[in-house]
Amino acid sequence: MANSINISETELVASLKKGSVKAFNMIYQLYAKRLLIYIASATNNKEDAEEIVSDIFLSLWKNHENIDLNTDLSTYLFHIAYKRRIDFFRHSLTVPIYEDYMLFQNELISQENSELEYNEFLNIFNSALTSLPSRFQTLLTLSRIKGLSNEQIAIKLKISPKTVRNGISSGLKLLKKKLDILRRDHKV
């Protein structure tokens, strides 16, 4: 890579914009490791981090023709990485509810009446949700049921995105505890 240091970032971007695979590879060599460290700090899983970094570079390649010649590569790539970290975090927050449903499914004796079982789970889930403090109910409903982003919720409720994020995190933890209690009571 010592030979490639002579090329400026502006020249790299210009070459990338023209579709140069060599420029793309040089950009990958310059930023992949730093992006991997950045993403891995959020995922705590090397394989997930590697997949996300691959997605970042795939996105860069797909959009290479549209990239602005004045683009700062570091800012551009880390902006994409930041968004992917948020997406990963959001996904990791929604997975526990689905996992709870799957655990509930596995614990039921009969697999024949899945619609009835799902409705039964929804009743338990709704009972757990309505037993939460109203602010957690509101945040979880807007986020997990209506699918609004933290920013949209913050605007709607006139609170900060950080307050939304913290409230959703706390609400999910409390909801999981309530679901565990209700599931145990349901089995008895």
Beta strands, then each sheet from edge to edge (+ up, - down):
end
